[in-house]
């Protein structure tokens, strides 16, 4: 299983921007679809965005469309989430993950956890004035 480490979170004012990084060790990420998820206390984990293994397909939850962009790094070991025009409701711990149960196809972002998945430790994003 690939090891994932997220970074780039922090405290930002509403309307600000952050770039989250998901870096893989021990393997490259170009064979996997990768998803970004977020979790807020008291709420279920939410799938935010995904990118296919080929990087030709991306999906976003409606609440972040037009504001967030997911991309792959040229070194094949990174996936980034660029977040613009951040809102207080974006406050959460953000995780990246790969899993055979993660489907990222045209118009479809679906996740079913398997025992072969990999998750990072998460990075906190706080949007507040």
C-alpha positions in Angstrom: 0.0 0.0 0.0 1.2 3.5 -0.8 1.8 5.9 2.1 0.2 9.3 1.8 1.0 12.5 3.6 -1.1 15.7 3.3 0.1 19.2 3.9 -0.8 22.8 3.2 -3.7 23.3 5.6 -3.9 26.3 7.8 -5.9 29.3 9.0 -7.2 31.6 6.2 -9.7 34.4 6.0 -12.9 34.0 4.0 -12.2 34.6 0.4 -8.6 33.4 0.8 -6.8 30.5 -0.9 -4.9 27.4 0.1 -3.1 24.7 -1.8 -3.2 21.2 -0.3 -0.7 18.6 -1.2 -1.0 14.8 -1.1 2.5 13.3 -1.4 3.1 9.5 -1.9 6.0 7.6 -0.6 7.1 4.1 -1.6 5.1 4.3 -4.9 3.8 6.7 -7.5 0.2 7.7 -7.8 -0.3 7.5 -11.5 -1.9 4.0 -11.3 -4.6 5.2 -8.9 -7.6 7.4 -8.8 -7.1 9.8 -5.9 -9.8 11.5 -3.9 -9.8 14.4 -1.4 -12.3 14.1 1.5 -13.1 16.2 4.4 -14.5 15.7 7.8 -16.1 18.1 10.2 -17.0 17.2 13.8 -20.6 16.0 13.9 -20.8 15.4 10.2 -20.2 12.5 8.0 -17.0 12.4 5.9 -17.6 14.1 2.5 -16.0 13.4 -0.8 -14.7 16.7 -2.1 -13.0 15.9 -5.3 -11.3 13.1 -7.3 -9.0 12.7 -10.2 -8.7 9.6 -12.4 -5.5 7.7 -12.7 -5.0 9.2 -16.2 -5.9 12.6 -14.9 -8.4 13.0 -17.7 -11.4 13.0 -15.4 -12.1 15.1 -12.4 -15.1 15.5 -10.2 -16.2 17.9 -7.5 -18.9 18.1 -4.9 -21.4 20.8 -5.9 -20.4 23.1 -3.0 -16.8 23.5 -4.2 -17.3 23.6 -8.0 -15.7 26.6 -9.5 -13.6 27.2 -6.4 -11.5 24.1 -6.0 -9.2 22.4 -8.6 -7.6 19.0 -8.3 -4.4 18.3 -10.3 -1.6 15.8 -10.5 2.0 16.6 -10.1 4.4 16.0 -13.0 6.5 13.8 -10.7 3.6 11.3 -10.4 3.9 11.3 -6.7 1.7 14.2 -5.9 -1.9 15.3 -6.1 -2.9 18.8 -5.3 -6.1 20.6 -4.3 -6.1 24.3 -5.0 -8.8 26.0 -3.0 -9.9 29.5 -3.8 -12.6 31.8 -2.4 -12.7 29.8 0.7 -15.8 29.9 2.9 -16.2 29.2 6.6 -18.2 26.1 5.7 -15.0 24.7 4.1 -13.5 24.4 7.5 -12.6 20.7 8.1 -9.8 18.2 8.2 -8.9 17.3 4.7 -7.7 13.8 3.7 -6.4 12.3 0.5 -7.0 8.7 -0.3 -6.5 5.9 -2.8 -8.5 2.7 -2.9 -9.6 0.2 -5.4 -13.1 1.1 -4.3 -12.7 4.7 -5.4 -14.4 5.4 -8.7 -13.7 8.6 -10.5 -15.3 8.5 -13.9 -17.2 11.1 -15.9 -19.9 12.5 -13.6 -19.3 9.8 -11.0 -17.3 10.1 -7.7 -18.1 7.0 -5.7 -16.2 5.5 -2.8 -16.5 2.1 -1.2 -13.8 1.4 1.3 -11.8 -1.8 0.9 -8.9 -3.2 2.9 -6.5 -2.2 0.2 -7.0 1.6 0.5 -4.5 4.2 1.8 -5.3 7.3 3.7 -3.2 10.2 4.9 -3.3 11.6 8.4 -5.2 14.7 7.3 -4.5 18.4 7.3 -6.6 21.0 9.1 -8.2 23.8 7.1 -9.8 26.6 9.1 -11.6 29.5 7.4 -12.4 32.3 9.8 -12.0 36.1 10.0 
